Amino acid sequence: MTSLEDLPLRDDLRGKSPYGAPMDPVTYALNVNENTHPLPAAVRASIVESLAHALEDINRYPDRDFGVLRGALADYANTTQQGQRLDASMVWAANGSNEVLQHVLQAFGGPGRSVLGFPPTYSMHSIIAESTATSWVSSPRGENYELSPEIVTEAIERVTPDVVFLCSPNNPTGTSVSLETIEAAYDASHGMVLVDEAYVEFLSPGSPTASDLLPGRERLMVSRTMSKAFAFAGARVGYLLADPAVIDALRLVRLPYHLSGLTQAAAVAALRHAPEMLAMVDDIRGQRDRLLRELPLLGYSVSASQANFVLFGGVADPQQLFSELLARDILIRDVGIAHSLRVTAGTEEETTYFLETLATLSR
């Protein structure tokens, strides 16, 4: 049988492993930061109706510029926007925020260019950089995984990257990045600055976000997703907020008709029900805060998470604890940080089972 080594694969891909979070069939899947709450029945019915209507034209190519979806995403983003109001010309969308990031690096990265990141951060950032032949350069964070204006400015001036990736709240630590730090990164850079806000809805209500900084900053980009707060992970819809010129640049690299008509229809229908879709966010925040309170009572340290997950430390043997939890029908995530594991904030029942089970196991 032919193996991968027998094929004329790109040299820079040899020896690499594909992204692959464990997908073991368990009752308590708390490993990939999904929204574990099911969609409300009324929302599901509305999406089904929208999909049925879209099927009437399924023999035709979809709107390749997905204008209705971009308008709906702009309207949704404006519900929490504290700065300039957004319109459809400032919105891009793709099959999950991963494809959005891929488009960004296809347009602004590539051979001979670099992207700067600050690990530990979302593992797909470096993987997407490699897949687009963009050099990935990392720089350390401060204490407690924090980033400050001084830290990012020093790194940018030292590396002079073409693209800077920030993640707020950051995955896997859950820590947020201040607007002052984002401004400092933008001012220090001559290239593009992207802030990955996949978990933005889990910030405290009224918190400022990177999108508030968009006016007058044509090199700033803010990526988001419907996978997390919207419980839409299976639909694969991510989006970007940026200057209209950036959106025009992404058109140059996208595949034609990259968003199917069914994807567009489902997302527009879901956005019509944003209040119902987001009603569970407060509950998830509550379970996250419960994890932040109760994990230390079990002897673990925690990072100050503003996302829908918690990174906890003080684990003597992460692989052993991971296996012991898996044997008890709980799947969490080993993110490769020494003596640490990450757990998603699920429903009250899921969180209770996790904490009660963890209490019976040795650290």
Order of alpha helices (4+ residues) and beta strands (2+ residues): beta-alpha-alpha-beta-alpha-beta-alpha-beta-alpha-beta-alpha-beta-beta-beta-alpha-alpha-alpha-alpha-beta-beta-alpha-beta-beta-alpha
